[in-house]
Amino acid sequence: MRPLEGRVAVVTGASRGIGAAIARRLARDGARVAVVARSEEELVRLADEIGGLPIVADVTAQGASERILAEAAVLGEVSIVVPNAGVEASHKLEAITDAIWDETLALNTTAVFRLLRAALPAMVERRRGRVVVVASNAALAGYAYTAAYCAAKHAVLGLVRALALEVARSGVTINAVCPGFVDTSMADRAIERIVEKTGRAAADARAALEGLSPQRRLVTPAEVAHAVAALVVDEARGIHGQAIAIDGGQTHG
Ligand SMILES: NC(=O)c1ccc[n+]([C@@H]2O[C@H](COP(=O)([O-])OP(=O)(O)OC[C@H]3O[C@@H](n4cnc5c(N)ncnc54)[C@H](OP(=O)(O)O)[C@@H]3O)[C@@H](O)[C@H]2O)c1
């Protein structure tokens, strides 16, 4: 029997990148997966591929969390929640407008808070559940020109650590995974920015990102998905309130 047979998962930010890889992996391990994002076409294609349920939603919208959970419930009791949708913002301090700050916090932090506020009580009542928040190693260390993103990811890790204590005796676990640069469209945008700002060739810009990791490479989405899959099985109950760095040894959770 596959390890997640009979389980229902919700993965946000699943139309591409890390979220899509997590959805594919959880489905491969036997879960029925509700995939959430704004891009309907990509979501429907992925849902068809993995036999999942597409839920088109902007997770920052008022009431989105409750609607997502209500729609996902057609698959059964949701016992795995992976808030993954996020956006990076790279600006020096003076260039961070109120709008950039608000949008960065709204998606990376507030939307996670709202989804967990909506999802956790039922899991605690059933004494069964796994939450894995996709944070970043920017939750563990500061990086120049990413103040809003670092603040948002540090905040979401604080949320994970506090909630871990609140639900500790319920059998529900909550953890964060903290990747370094992952080979997705987010990393592509970072490379484009470096090219734009420094005039360096794209290959050099990519090498600079790779060089941040002691392994001298970008993490793959499948590697992040592997960590999530390991945290949601029953046997992972003792791993709770943790920040698991997936960055080739760059930082330490
Ligand atoms: N790539 C990296 O280097 C890296 C490193 C560390 C941590 N992370 C974190 O990993 C997570 C995923 O990143 P990624 O690299 O896979 O990014 P990505 O390729 O840009 O994908 C982002 C995903 O989030 C969805 N999304 C964005 N805004 C949304 C909204 N308002 N409502 C619903 N869904 C929304 C996007 O779908 P739609 O546009 O269709 O809505 C997409 O599916 C993020 O939390 C990011 O901070 C990434």
The ligand as a Tripos MOL2 file, in Angstrom:
@<TRIPOS>MOLECULE
LIG
   48    52     1     0     0
SMALL
NO_CHARGES

@<TRIPOS>ATOM
      1 N1         12.1790   29.1330   -6.2500 N.am      1 LIG1
      2 C1         12.9490   29.4230   -5.2190 C.2       1 LIG1
      3 O1         14.1320   29.7050   -5.3790 O.2       1 LIG1
      4 C2         12.3880   29.3700   -3.8070 C.ar      1 LIG1
      5 C3         13.2960   29.3350   -2.7560 C.ar      1 LIG1
      6 C4         12.8160   29.2820   -1.4520 C.ar      1 LIG1
      7 C5         11.4600   29.2860   -1.2130 C.ar      1 LIG1
      8 N2         10.5980   29.3380   -2.2500 N.ar      1 LIG1
      9 C6          9.1680   29.3650   -1.9370 C.3       1 LIG1
     10 O2          8.5420   28.2630   -2.5490 O.3       1 LIG1
     11 C7          7.1820   28.5990   -2.8580 C.3       1 LIG1
     12 C8          6.9130   28.2700   -4.3200 C.3       1 LIG1
     13 O3          7.8380   28.9720   -5.1140 O.3       1 LIG1
     14 P1          8.1200   28.6260   -6.6560 P.3       1 LIG1
     15 O4          9.5640   28.8070   -6.8730 O.co2     1 LIG1
     16 O5          7.4700   27.3670   -7.0410 O.co2     1 LIG1
     17 O6          7.3870   29.8970   -7.3040 O.3       1 LIG1
     18 P2          6.6660   30.0810   -8.6950 P.3       1 LIG1
     19 O7          7.2460   29.1800   -9.7240 O.co2     1 LIG1
     20 O8          6.6280   31.5550   -8.9150 O.co2     1 LIG1
     21 O9          5.1800   29.5610   -8.3580 O.3       1 LIG1
     22 C9          4.3880   30.2600   -7.4520 C.3       1 LIG1
     23 C10         3.0710   29.5540   -7.3140 C.3       1 LIG1
     24 O10         2.2310   30.3180   -6.4300 O.3       1 LIG1
     25 C11         1.0030   30.6040   -7.0880 C.3       1 LIG1
     26 N3          0.4590   31.8760   -6.6240 N.ar      1 LIG1
     27 C12         1.0560   33.0800   -6.6740 C.ar      1 LIG1
     28 N4          0.2450   34.0150   -6.1760 N.ar      1 LIG1
     29 C13        -0.9090   33.3790   -5.8020 C.ar      1 LIG1
     30 C14        -2.1210   33.8010   -5.2290 C.ar      1 LIG1
     31 N5         -2.3290   35.0860   -4.9110 N.pl3     1 LIG1
     32 N6         -3.0860   32.8760   -4.9850 N.ar      1 LIG1
     33 C15        -2.8820   31.5820   -5.3180 C.ar      1 LIG1
     34 N7         -1.7330   31.1170   -5.8350 N.ar      1 LIG1
     35 C16        -0.7640   32.0100   -6.0870 C.ar      1 LIG1
     36 C17         1.3640   30.6060   -8.5620 C.3       1 LIG1
     37 O11         0.2370   30.3030   -9.3650 O.3       1 LIG1
     38 P3         -0.6860   31.3750  -10.1280 P.3       1 LIG1
     39 O12         0.2070   32.4240  -10.6660 O.co2     1 LIG1
     40 O13        -1.3370   30.5050  -11.1310 O.co2     1 LIG1
     41 O14        -1.6430   31.8580   -9.0840 O.co2     1 LIG1
     42 C18         2.3340   29.4510   -8.6300 C.3       1 LIG1
     43 O15         1.6450   28.2210   -8.7020 O.3       1 LIG1
     44 C19         7.0290   30.0780   -2.5010 C.3       1 LIG1
     45 O16         6.4480   30.2090   -1.2300 O.3       1 LIG1
     46 C20         8.4610   30.5790   -2.4710 C.3       1 LIG1
     47 O17         8.6210   31.7040   -1.6350 O.3       1 LIG1
     48 C21        11.0240   29.3720   -3.5540 C.ar      1 LIG1
@<TRIPOS>BOND
     1     1     2 1
     2     2     3 2
     3     2     4 1
     4     4     5 ar
     5     4    48 ar
     6     5     6 ar
     7     6     7 ar
     8     7     8 ar
     9     8     9 1
    10     8    48 ar
    11     9    10 1
    12     9    46 1
    13    10    11 1
    14    11    12 1
    15    11    44 1
    16    12    13 1
    17    13    14 1
    18    14    15 2
    19    14    16 1
    20    14    17 1
    21    17    18 1
    22    18    19 2
    23    18    20 1
    24    18    21 1
    25    21    22 1
    26    22    23 1
    27    23    24 1
    28    23    42 1
    29    24    25 1
    30    25    26 1
    31    25    36 1
    32    26    27 ar
    33    26    35 ar
    34    27    28 ar
    35    28    29 ar
    36    29    30 ar
    37    29    35 ar
    38    30    31 1
    39    30    32 ar
    40    32    33 ar
    41    33    34 ar
    42    34    35 ar
    43    36    37 1
    44    36    42 1
    45    37    38 1
    46    38    39 2
    47    38    40 1
    48    38    41 1
    49    42    43 1
    50    44    45 1
    51    44    46 1
    52    46    47 1
@<TRIPOS>SUBSTRUCTURE
     1 LIG1         1 GROUP 0 **** ****
